[in-house]
Amino acid sequence: MTIAPDHARRDLLQYQVMRDIVERMQESVPGKLEITKEGIVHDMMSPGGPHELTAARVSRRLEKVMPEGLLAHTGTPDVEDAHEGVMRHPDIMVIAESDMEVEGPFDARTLLAAIEVVSRSNPDNDWVSKMRDYPLLGIPVYVIFDPRTGTGAVLSDIHPTPTGPRYATRKDFVYGEEITIGEWTIPTGQLPRYA
C-alpha cells in the first residue's frame, strides 16, 4: 500500500473539487470549461464557423494520411491527468481507436498529438496555457492553428526544464505551407481566417 504525501493528497482533492464544479456547471454556461495548474479556465464563447471549419478540415486531412486504427478525433470526452491536476479538451486529438474504448476522460498519455484552433476570445489559452500543460500531460506533439493571423506552430520533443517539461522544438508555419504532425504531412491551404 502506498500512502501519498499530504500535499499530493491535498492537490488531488483540490483537483477533484474543481472537476466536480466543472461537471456541474458545463451544461449551464456558454463556452468551454477546462482545468489547468492555475485553476478553472472558461472560454466564454462557443467556437464559431471558422474555428469549427478549420478543425474539420485539419481532421479530415490527417485521417486521409494516417493508417487504419488512428483517428483525428474532434469530439468528446476530455483528456486528463488527475495527478497533475489538469483536464483539457483539445479541438483535435490524434489517438488510436483502441485507446478510446474507455469510460470517462481519455488518458492524456495515449494521445499522439493535440491540435488546437486558436480561440478568438481567449488566444492565450492556446498559445500559453496549453503550451505549458500539454508537455506536462506527456502529449508528444502539439499543433496550433491561428485563424487570427493565418499562422501556426508545431511543437514537439518534450524535455525537462527547471519549471517543468516543455517542448524543445518549434516549427512555425504560414497557412498554405505543408506541415508534419508526428509522421504525417498535410497541407494547410484553404483554411478560413477570422474576419
C-alpha positions in Angstrom: 0.0 0.0 0.0 1.3 3.4 -1.0 0.4 6.4 1.0 0.7 9.7 -0.8 2.3 12.7 0.9 -0.1 15.2 2.5 0.5 17.8 -0.2 -0.2 15.2 -3.0 -3.4 14.2 -1.4 -4.4 17.8 -0.9 -3.6 18.6 -4.5 -5.6 15.6 -5.7 -8.6 16.6 -3.5 -8.4 20.2 -4.8 -8.4 18.9 -8.4 -11.4 16.6 -7.7 -13.4 19.6 -6.2 -12.6 21.6 -9.4 -13.6 18.7 -11.6 -16.9 18.3 -9.8 -17.6 22.1 -10.3 -16.8 21.8 -14.0 -19.1 18.8 -14.4 -22.0 20.6 -12.7 -21.5 23.9 -14.5 -20.6 22.9 -18.0 -24.1 22.4 -19.3 -25.4 25.7 -17.9 -22.6 28.0 -19.1 -21.7 29.1 -22.6 -18.3 28.1 -24.0 -15.9 25.5 -22.5 -14.5 24.9 -19.0 -11.1 23.3 -18.5 -8.8 22.8 -15.5 -5.2 24.0 -15.6 -2.5 24.1 -12.9 -3.8 27.6 -12.1 -7.4 26.6 -11.8 -10.5 26.6 -13.9 -10.3 28.3 -17.4 -13.5 29.5 -19.0 -13.5 30.2 -22.7 -16.7 32.3 -22.8 -17.6 32.0 -26.4 -18.6 28.8 -28.2 -16.5 28.2 -31.3 -17.8 29.8 -34.4 -17.7 28.8 -38.1 -14.1 29.5 -39.0 -12.9 27.7 -35.8 -15.0 24.6 -36.5 -14.3 24.5 -40.2 -10.6 24.6 -39.5 -10.9 21.7 -37.1 -13.0 19.7 -39.5 -10.6 20.3 -42.5 -7.5 19.5 -40.5 -9.1 16.4 -39.0 -10.2 15.2 -42.5 -6.7 15.9 -44.0 -5.0 13.9 -41.2 -7.3 11.0 -41.4 -6.6 10.7 -45.2 -2.9 10.1 -44.5 -3.0 8.2 -41.2 -3.1 4.4 -41.0 -6.3 2.5 -40.2 -6.9 2.4 -36.4 -5.9 6.0 -35.8 -8.4 8.9 -35.6 -8.1 12.7 -35.7 -11.0 12.9 -33.2 -12.9 16.2 -32.8 -15.5 15.1 -30.2 -15.6 14.4 -26.5 -14.5 13.4 -23.9 -11.8 15.5 -22.3 -8.2 14.3 -21.6 -6.9 14.4 -18.1 -4.2 13.6 -15.7 -5.7 13.8 -12.2 -2.3 13.5 -10.5 -1.1 16.6 -12.4 -4.4 18.3 -11.8 -5.1 19.1 -15.4 -8.2 18.4 -17.6 -8.2 19.7 -21.1 -10.3 19.4 -24.3 -8.2 19.6 -27.5 -10.0 20.6 -30.6 -8.5 17.6 -32.3 -7.0 14.5 -30.7 -4.8 12.1 -32.7 -5.5 8.8 -30.9 -5.8 5.1 -31.5 -9.3 3.8 -31.7 -8.4 1.2 -29.1 -7.4 4.0 -26.6 -10.9 5.4 -26.9 -12.6 2.3 -25.6 -12.7 3.7 -22.0 -15.4 5.2 -19.8 -14.8 8.8 -18.9 -11.9 11.0 -20.0 -9.2 9.8 -22.2 -5.7 9.2 -20.6 -3.7 12.1 -21.9 -0.6 9.9 -22.4 -2.4 7.9 -25.1 -2.7 10.9 -27.4 -0.2 11.0 -30.3 -0.9 14.7 -30.9 -3.2 17.5 -29.6 -4.3 20.2 -32.1 -5.8 23.5 -31.2 -7.5 26.2 -33.3 -6.9 29.5 -31.5 -10.0 30.9 -30.0 -10.8 34.5 -30.9 -11.9 35.2 -27.3 -9.0 33.7 -25.4 -5.9 33.1 -27.5 -3.5 32.9 -24.5 -5.3 29.6 -23.5 -3.8 28.0 -26.7 -0.6 29.9 -27.0 0.4 30.0 -23.3 -1.5 27.7 -21.0 -1.8 24.7 -23.3 1.8 25.1 -24.5 2.6 24.6 -20.8 0.1 21.9 -20.0 0.4 19.5 -22.9 4.0 18.6 -22.4 3.2 18.2 -18.7 0.5 15.7 -19.8 3.0 13.8 -21.9 1.4 14.7 -25.3 4.3 14.4 -27.7 3.1 16.8 -30.4 1.1 20.0 -30.0 -0.1 21.9 -33.1 -1.6 25.4 -33.1 -3.6 26.9 -35.9 -4.3 30.6 -35.5 -7.1 31.9 -37.8 -6.4 35.5 -36.5 -3.1 35.6 -38.3 -3.1 32.7 -40.7 -0.1 31.2 -39.0 0.6 28.4 -36.6 3.3 26.2 -34.9 4.1 22.5 -34.5 5.7 21.8 -31.1 7.5 18.5 -30.2 10.4 16.9 -28.4 9.4 17.2 -24.7 12.4 17.8 -22.5 12.7 18.6 -18.7 13.3 22.2 -17.6 13.5 23.7 -14.1 9.9 24.8 -14.4 8.6 21.5 -15.7 8.6 19.7 -19.1 8.5 21.9 -22.2 8.6 21.3 -26.0 12.2 21.7 -27.3 11.3 22.0 -31.0 9.0 24.6 -32.5 8.4 24.9 -36.2 6.3 27.9 -37.2 4.3 27.9 -40.4 2.1 30.1 -42.5 -1.2 28.9 -43.9 -0.6 27.4 -47.3 2.6 25.5 -46.3 2.7 21.8 -45.7 3.3 20.7 -42.1 4.3 17.5 -40.5 2.4 16.3 -37.4 4.1 13.3 -36.0 4.7 11.1 -39.0 2.1 12.6 -41.3 2.3 15.6 -43.6 -0.7 17.7 -44.5 -1.4 20.9 -46.5 -2.6 24.0 -44.6 -4.1 25.8 -47.6 -7.8 26.8 -47.8 -8.2 27.2 -44.0 -10.5 30.0 -43.0 -9.4 33.2 -41.2 -11.4 35.2 -38.7 -12.9 38.3 -40.3 
